[in-house]
């Protein structure tokens, strides 16, 4: 493998894990704040290794599950190919939940593929928002009100909710990995040898340990700000809804999509439903939160387009 490809992979892995992982595991970390980070990391690592190996084994060495089938690896990687993950590191440091899919893959993609990624991601946001809104509009009074949270049967059935939350997290985590492996492995050959698979897996697991040890870092704040996100029932339902939406889009076609947009759509739809039913006096603040989060992900899209445009100018 070329040194630039290895450098790009390391930077992309560090940036993607730091920026995107918390979207999937943020509620899991919040609701399991009292558990040692190593236990949570071990569970997430097991699912990652299994998902990565299955993709590699059943797709002739392609760990991205076909997400890069329309995005070939350039014959010669140049230094500017590593600019996107460097930009991503910067925006991650300041806590912006930008889309790594657009920021990294747009440099390698044709205009037609980028258009399809944007369209699929926008539809993903809409489907996630509507799905979360409808689900929480039906169950918010029973699951999200202060009275419901304080009921004795919640404490009595907490073990079952704990099992459900770990299961829903595992399902969501696997679906997210299938989508976002493309953002990390775009710098490497589309068919990996076994030693390449082992080395890349070790790198990602090490980076994941840093995320768990820091309890998510700055991006975790976007989860903590949402109503009851640390409650185990809320975390279970958020993860399950998010996982089902990602699975739905995984089955449609192999075009990569922004999981960030889907994540923000889930939280926005849920927050809007809860405040419509239980906290109407806060509805104006809800609009502000939704607009602020949507502005952040659109800012990420604009940054991605600018970076891709500048790199294309360098090519000429």
Phi, psi and omega in degrees: 000143181291147182299325179291323178296317179294317178298316179298318179298314181297316179294317180295318180298315180297316182290315182294315179297319181290327185266317191264328186302323185293338175298325183271320187255004183298312179293328177297317178292320182296315184279350177241034185299334182274352180271150181295139184299330182295325178294315180295319178297319180298319179295312180295323181293320179300314180295321179298313182297316180296314180297317180295315181293319180297318177298317180295318186288316186270354180237031176054047176089358180269105183279355183267006179056037177083003182294339181254016182297333179255010180231086183289156176281127179301150179298324181225111176284140179250167183301327183286350175293338181270000179297317182304312178294331176294318176297319180298321177300321180293312182289332176292321181299326180269001171090019179273129179277068184279164181275114177289333180300310179290317187294320184266312186287336182297333180290332183261351191258155172282165180301324181293318179293320179299317179301317180292324178295317180296315180298314180296322180291320179295318176296322178299318178298314182296315180296318179297315180298310182295317181299312180296319180298312182295316180297311184284337175294328180279329189244356188301318183297326183276328188251336190247347180288158180299322179297317181295321182293328183272357183296148181294326184293338176294313179294323181295323183260018185298325180298320180291322177293326178296315177298315180298320181291319178293324178293313182295324177295317179298318178296312179299315182302317180294319179292323178294319180298318179301322179285315192263355173302329181299324182292335181268317188268007181297338181274351184252163177306148184290338173242115183267145170282164183300318180293327177292321177298314182296315182294316181292325178295317180299320179298312183295321179295322177296318178293323179296324178298322179296320179296315181292322181294326179273002180059034171102338179070206187290326182296335180300337182298328181294333177279316183298332182286344184274148186302125173058021184295339179276347178290134189296326179290318178297315180299319180298314183289323177299311182296318182294316179298313180299315181296319180295318179297316179296320179298318179302314182284335175296323182283339183292304179197166184276008178297129178298152178220164180276111175290337178298315180296320178296316179301312180294324177296320178298310182295323181292314179297320179294313182298320181295317180296315181298316182285333174296322185269320192246337186220059185297336178292345180256010187297326179294321176296326178296315177303319180296318179297314181299315180295319181295315180294319179294324177297320180296315182289328176289327174298320177299320178296316180296318177299319180299315181295318180297315180298314180298320180296316180297321180292322179294327176296321178297329182291335185279000000 
